Amino acid sequence: MSAIVRPEHTWGAPDARPGDDWAAAPHGSPGAVPGDPAVAPAPRDRVGGSPATTGARAVVPHGAAYSQAPARPRSAGSPRPRSGPRTGRPASRPTAAPFGRLLRSELELALLRPRTAVVLASAALVPLLATIALATDNGRLSFALGTLTVALSEPAAFALGMPVVFVAADAFAAERARGTLDALRLSPVGPGRLLGLKAAAVAVTSLLAATTTVVSALVGGGLALGAGPFGVGDTLLRAVVLTGWAAAQLCGLGMLLLAMSALVRRPAGVVATGLAALTVAPLATVLWEPVAPVLPSGLWHEVLAGILAVPADPSALWATTVRAAGFAVAGAGVVVFALTRRDG
């Protein structure tokens, strides 16, 4: 006996022919013909699978065709289908943790290392040594603001910038050396948020290093040497300006080092470049002055001289701040390029 082909399993409904065993069968039986004005079962409800109205029938018009097999009804206790590729609806993508939680974790990782505490302590020690030297010399800078300018000068920039150098080196190069950078790139954090986290760590470290140096200079120099010719109010105002300026310079340098950290595979290269920028660059400005405007620590002496002038001359301060902003933007662009390229 040949197998019976159900019409609802075909793309079109053939006309009934005499002799077919399903020609006169009512709809719903094994030989139903959709083309005949037969009756069709009523639609089932959304919960139980039983007919919505007992005994209700729906008339199928002549010539109607079935394009696919009828759907299987769900039982009363079956759960709704989950979203995903089987139901045709896209599955929900994994989401990252809130940015505030990620930022707090990044700052704790960057600032709570013992190495960071050591270099911050060395940055606070430089103004105290400058205070001792100025107190024994009794020169023209023997006051609190003079101590601050000595602590922020190019020879003392090594201790001031080392916290930023270490944080930038650990941002990407150390992650790549540990083998965890690829996991960060594949995480739902995204390159933009990852750049924001690392840049925030550099900015906070820069502000912390600048504040530590300024507070140490004001406390040590103020107690040992006094406010000098500027008075307490003017000294504090100029010290706040120098704090913001020093933090901006360190942040610009840190973003350049952050870009290098995203490109190299070992943090030692980033540390060596940071040391060269803090030590060799000031010497290069002395040997060849035209190179000073393009170096991260160039023209610092002019800024400090303008702060000590009466009235203050902010021209060099604004020029170096704009330069630091350009360094930060360039470094951010390089980091985005390094995080989005396929070869990693």
C-alpha positions in Angstrom: 0.0 0.0 0.0 1.5 3.3 -1.1 2.1 6.0 1.5 -0.5 8.8 1.7 0.9 12.4 1.2 -0.9 14.8 3.4 -1.9 18.0 1.5 -1.0 20.3 4.3 2.6 19.1 4.0 2.8 20.4 0.4 3.2 24.0 -0.9 -0.1 23.9 -2.8 -3.4 22.1 -2.4 -4.2 19.7 -5.4 -7.7 19.3 -6.6 -9.5 16.2 -5.5 -9.7 13.4 -8.0 -12.1 10.5 -8.1 -10.7 7.5 -6.5 -8.6 9.3 -4.0 -9.1 7.8 -0.5 -9.0 11.3 1.1 -11.3 13.0 -1.4 -14.5 12.9 0.7 -12.9 12.8 4.1 -13.8 15.6 6.5 -11.0 18.1 7.5 -9.0 16.9 10.4 -9.1 13.2 9.3 -6.1 11.6 7.6 -7.6 12.3 4.2 -8.8 15.8 4.4 -8.8 18.1 1.4 -8.2 21.8 2.1 -9.7 22.7 -1.3 -13.2 21.4 -0.3 -15.5 23.6 1.8 -14.8 21.4 4.8 -14.6 22.4 8.3 -11.4 23.2 10.1 -10.7 22.9 13.9 -11.1 26.1 15.8 -8.0 28.0 16.9 -6.5 26.9 20.2 -6.1 29.2 23.1 -2.7 30.5 24.2 -2.5 28.6 27.5 -4.0 25.2 27.5 -4.1 24.0 23.9 -7.8 23.2 24.0 -10.3 24.8 21.6 -11.2 28.3 22.6 -14.9 27.6 22.2 -16.2 24.1 22.6 -17.7 22.8 19.3 -16.7 25.9 17.3 -15.8 25.2 13.7 -14.2 27.5 11.1 -15.1 27.1 7.4 -12.1 26.9 5.0 -13.0 28.6 1.7 -12.7 26.8 -1.6 -9.3 27.1 -3.1 -7.4 27.8 0.1 -3.9 26.4 0.3 -1.6 25.4 3.1 2.0 26.5 2.9 3.3 24.7 5.9 2.4 22.1 8.5 0.3 23.3 11.4 2.1 24.4 14.6 2.3 22.0 17.5 0.2 23.2 20.4 1.8 23.6 23.8 0.5 21.8 26.8 -1.0 23.6 29.8 2.2 23.4 31.9 4.8 24.0 29.3 7.0 27.2 29.6 7.1 29.8 27.0 10.0 29.4 24.5 13.2 31.2 25.3 14.7 33.8 23.1 17.5 32.6 20.9 18.2 31.2 17.5 15.5 28.5 17.7 12.7 30.9 18.2 13.9 33.5 15.6 14.4 36.2 18.2 18.0 37.4 18.9 19.4 36.3 22.3 20.4 39.1 24.7 24.1 40.1 24.5 26.2 40.0 27.7 26.5 43.4 29.3 29.5 44.9 31.2 29.5 46.0 34.8 28.6 49.7 35.5 31.3 52.1 34.6 31.6 53.4 38.2 32.4 49.9 39.5 34.9 49.3 36.7 36.6 52.7 37.4 36.8 51.9 41.1 38.5 48.6 40.4 40.9 50.2 38.0 41.9 52.9 40.4 42.4 50.4 43.2 44.6 48.3 40.9 46.7 51.3 39.9 47.0 53.2 43.2 47.1 50.5 45.8 50.3 48.9 44.6 53.3 49.3 47.0 55.4 50.6 44.1 53.0 53.5 43.6 53.1 54.4 47.2 56.9 54.4 47.1 57.2 56.7 44.2 54.5 59.0 45.6 56.6 59.2 48.8 59.7 60.1 46.8 57.7 62.9 45.1 56.8 64.3 48.5 60.4 64.0 49.7 61.8 66.3 47.0 60.1 69.5 48.3 61.4 68.7 51.8 65.0 68.4 50.5 64.5 71.7 48.6 63.3 73.4 51.8 66.4 72.3 53.6 68.6 73.5 50.8 66.9 76.9 50.6 66.9 77.3 54.4 70.7 76.9 54.6 71.3 79.1 51.5 69.0 82.0 52.4 68.7 83.0 48.8 66.0 84.8 46.7 63.8 81.7 46.7 63.7 81.2 50.4 59.9 81.1 50.9 57.1 78.6 50.4 56.4 79.4 46.7 60.1 79.4 45.9 60.3 75.9 47.4 57.4 74.8 45.2 59.0 76.1 42.0 62.2 74.3 42.8 60.3 71.1 43.4 58.5 71.4 40.0 61.5 72.4 38.0 63.0 70.1 35.3 65.7 68.5 37.5 63.1 67.4 40.0 60.6 66.2 37.3 62.0 62.6 37.7 60.3 62.0 41.1 57.2 64.0 40.0 56.5 61.9 37.0 57.5 58.4 38.0 54.0 57.5 39.4 52.4 58.3 36.0 55.1 56.3 34.2 54.5 53.2 36.2 50.7 53.4 35.9 50.9 53.9 32.1 53.3 51.0 31.7 51.0 48.7 33.7 47.9 49.8 31.7 48.3 47.7 28.6 51.9 46.4 28.2 51.7 44.6 31.6 48.3 43.2 30.7 49.7 41.9 27.4 52.7 40.4 29.1 50.4 38.6 31.6 48.2 37.4 28.7 45.0 39.2 29.9 44.8 41.9 27.4 43.1 39.7 24.8 40.4 38.8 27.3 39.8 42.6 28.0 39.5 43.3 24.2 36.9 40.5 23.8 34.9 41.6 26.9 31.7 43.7 26.5 33.6 46.7 28.0 34.6 47.9 24.5 37.6 49.9 23.4 36.1 53.2 24.2 35.2 52.4 27.8 38.6 50.6 28.2 40.4 53.7 27.1 38.3 55.8 29.5 39.2 53.5 32.4 43.0 53.6 31.6 43.0 57.3 30.9 41.1 58.0 34.2 43.7 56.1 36.1 46.5 58.1 34.4 44.6 61.4 35.1 44.0 60.6 38.8 47.6 59.5 39.3 48.8 62.8 37.7 46.6 64.9 40.0 47.6 62.9 43.0 51.4 63.3 42.2 51.0 67.0 41.6 48.9 67.5 44.8 51.4 65.5 46.9 54.3 67.6 45.7 52.5 71.0 46.1 51.2 70.1 49.6 54.6 68.9 50.7 56.2 72.1 49.4 53.7 74.4 51.0 53.8 72.7 54.4 57.5 72.3 54.6 58.4 75.6 53.0 55.7 77.5 54.8 56.7 76.2 58.2 60.4 76.6 57.7 60.6 79.7 55.4 57.3 81.5 55.7 55.1 82.9 52.9 57.6 85.5 51.8 56.7 88.5 49.7 53.5 87.0 48.2 51.6 86.5 51.4 49.4 83.6 52.4 46.5 84.2 50.0 48.5 84.9 46.9 50.8 82.0 47.7 47.8 79.6 47.9 46.3 80.9 44.7 49.4 80.5 42.7 50.0 77.1 44.3 46.5 75.9 43.1 47.3 77.2 39.6 50.6 75.2 39.6 48.8 72.1 40.9 46.4 72.1 37.9 49.2 72.9 35.5 51.5 70.2 36.8 48.7 67.7 36.7 47.9 68.6 33.0 51.6 68.2 32.0 51.8 64.8 33.7 48.5 63.7 32.1 49.8 64.7 28.6 52.9 62.7 29.2 50.9 59.8 30.6 48.7 59.6 27.6 51.7 59.4 25.3 53.1 56.6 27.4 49.7 55.0 27.5 49.7 54.9 23.7 53.1 53.3 23.7 51.9 50.8 26.3 49.1 49.8 23.9 51.6 49.1 21.1 54.5 47.3 22.8 54.5 43.9 24.5 56.8 44.6 27.5 56.3 47.4 30.1 60.1 47.9 30.4 60.1 49.8 27.2 57.4 52.2 28.4 59.3 52.8 31.7 62.5 53.5 29.8 60.8 56.0 27.5 59.2 57.7 30.5 62.6 58.0 32.2 64.1 59.5 29.1 61.3 62.0 28.8 61.8 63.1 32.4 65.6 63.2 32.5 67.1 63.4 29.0 64.5 65.8 27.6 65.3 68.7 30.0 69.0 68.3 29.1 68.1 68.4 25.4 66.3 71.7 25.9 69.4 73.2 27.5 71.7 72.0 24.7 69.3 72.9 21.9 66.5 75.3 22.9 64.4 75.1 19.6 63.4 71.5 20.6 61.8 72.6 23.9 58.2 73.3 22.5 57.8 69.7 21.3 59.1 67.9 24.4 56.7 67.0 27.3 58.9 68.8 29.9 60.0 71.7 27.7 59.4 75.3 28.8 58.8 74.4 32.4 61.4 76.9 33.5 59.5 79.7 31.7 56.2 78.7 33.4 57.7 78.7 36.9 59.4 82.1 36.2 56.1 83.5 35.0 54.4 82.3 38.2 57.0 84.1 40.4 56.7 87.3 38.4 54.7 90.3 39.7 52.3 90.4 38.1 52.2 86.8 37.0 52.9 86.0 33.3 50.6 83.1 32.2 51.7 83.0 28.5 54.1 80.0 28.9 51.6 78.3 31.2 48.8 78.4 28.5 51.2 77.3 25.8 52.3 74.3 27.7 48.8 73.4 28.7 47.6 73.4 25.1 50.6 71.2 24.2 49.7 68.7 26.9 46.1 68.6 25.6 47.4 67.8 22.2 49.6 65.1 23.6 46.5 63.6 25.4 44.3 63.6 22.2 47.1 62.1 20.1 47.7 59.4 22.7 44.0 58.6 22.9 43.8 58.2 19.2 46.7 55.8 19.1 45.2 53.7 21.9 41.9 53.4 20.1 43.7 52.3 16.9 45.8 49.7 18.9 42.7 48.3 20.6 40.6 48.0 17.4 43.1 46.5 15.0 42.8 42.8 14.3 46.3 41.7 14.8 46.4 43.0 18.4 
